[in-house]
């Protein structure tokens, strides 16, 4: 069973991690002083790169 779960996690597509990436990027932008256009451009660019 453990082997099947490990194989499933390894073969997940990159968009699976998008919520974690997006949340950490936006949280970092808020902690750094606020959201601006650059933060949103970085988020969209990162998601497009992840979509590959």
Order of alpha helices (4+ residues) and beta strands (2+ residues): alpha-alpha-alpha
